[in-house]
Amino acid sequence: MSQSDIISVHIPSSKETVGIISRERIAMMKKRAILINVARGNVIDEAAVADAICHGSLYGYGCDVYSTEPFSSDHPYNRILKYDNVILTPHMAWGGYETRLRLINDVAENIRFFLEGKSRNRVV
């Protein structure tokens, strides 16, 4: 945490990962570090992130996932919505053109396989 300029979080939410990016871990980051969360909202202490941005101890923050969606009026991120060094997107980072194209092609392939009596992308 103390060596990285940019920390991008890509982990599932589990009992081991909830709150893994804690107030203590954020305090270990460089003052000019940028934190990005595209994992799950609850893996980050959202109040700690908001405090770090407000106090200037975190240089920038980007987030596409939240512990509650949409977040309520008392959510900590409401304090940092207008900051120039914060980018909050509406849980849609997955929705780029290439991703949507792949999704549509996979659905078409799944339908084709089904009609041919074959299975594809099945978890047994």
Secondary structure, 3 states (H helix, E strand, C coil): CCCCCEEEECCCCCCCCCCCECHHHHHHCCCCCEEEECCCHHHECHHHHHHHHHCCCCCEEEECCCCCCCCCCCCHHHHCCCCCCEEECCCCHHHCHHHHHHHHHHHHHHHHHHHCCCCCCCCC
